[in-house]
Amino acid sequence: MPSPSPSLTLLAILLSFFIHLVQSLTSSCPPFSSKPLFPFSSLPGHGHPSFHLRCSSPHSLLSINGLSFSLLSFNATSSTLLLSPLPLTLNESTHTCFSPRFSFIPTRSINFSASPFRISDGYCSRLSVLRPCSPPRLPNCSHCPWDCNLIKRPLHLLHGCGVERRSVSKQGCQGEVLEYLDRILRLGIEVEWDTDQDPYFVKCKDCEARNGDCGFNSSDPDRHFICYHTQTRYSFPNRIAILFSVFALICLFLVIAVTTVFLRSRWLRSLASEVDPTAQFLSRHRSPNLLPPVFPYEELESSTNRFDPKRKLGDGGFGSVYLGQLNDGRLVAVKYLHKHHGASRERREMALADLVVSKIQMGQLHQVVDSVLGIDGEVIDGVEAVAELAFRCVAADKDDRPDAKEIVEELRRIRNRTRGGDRSSISNVGDDVDIR
């Protein structure tokens, strides 16, 4: 499997970094749609000192008096929250006599004292009239005092609720008190806060009027109120600027990476589509079996016994010729080009030959035919016919190559088809051929 290109690897790293940055800068803090306002804050030393907010998904968490709650909903208009205790962990459940299915019932009373919150009267009223429908089956109260206490007096679950009792007939009874309490806590209990009775709220109003951020001195045991001014904290608009700057940088790298991959793919396709000009000409004008044979270097080297000097037949202008025997038994003459002598001349002549073949392919014979010969249609046709005949002479299949008699006849036919014998260099080609 090919390894990914460096540009794609860099792009993946940048995208991963961008996603992480977006999550850190615009991390959701449900149920707040934007930055949490006082008394809520997830920053150290900000917000109200009596509880801590931790943003998470799907619900943010509140820690009040040592108990953790899921923040299910928030209503700024009515100043109410809907809180649900976190389920007991495995370690906590071993210290209670509750059935594991009652995991939302904490091991002690829910207490909001010293915080700006208080339990709504409606929930206190519901628990004050709660009773079992039949005499309850109590556990061993000496070992499970909290369980017995809740079954006898469910109102003890919420610290600070009054003892007011309403008509029992309106509430009804419950077959399983603990199951009913667990269901209430799972759905959430409603709590309220009073802004007029808390000194932090009173001071915060003045702080916010001066575009400050309300907080407290976390190193002070009394946690006195502090108004953080905008210039001393990390402002949200700066985060937006950083976010868009990083986004623009990612887009730039993305464009560069895509462009690089596109150009590279085009280059690879162009390399794959390059073919020998001679083979391309033959493929356009003749059947594929007329294409010249192509042998790998290893096969030619093996056929000549690694170009054994004993198999050398002679030297030519560009290299030495060796006798070789292919795997199918055919005898061939293999020319090994010289690496140094005449290399530059060789390259010029081969480049010239490629240029001529390319011009023939593109129908631009008039650019390679000497102007002395003329460039009318018959001359061009004659040159094309001679070129095609030459390509047939190097066909891969021996049966597709013409013999000497066919060559002479074809040359004579070309000469007769060309008007004005003195206007074409091919007019007297066949006269001196000795047919044997």
Beta strands, then each sheet from edge to edge (+ up, - down):
strand 1: 51-54
strand 2: 60-64
strand 3: 67-75
strand 4: 80-85
strand 5: 117-119
strand 6: 189-193
strand 7: 213-216
strand 8: 225-228
strand 9: 312-315
strand 10: 319-325
strand 11: 331-337
sheet 1: 1+ 2- 3+ 4- 6+ 5-
sheet 2: 7+ 8-
sheet 3: 9+ 10- 11+
end
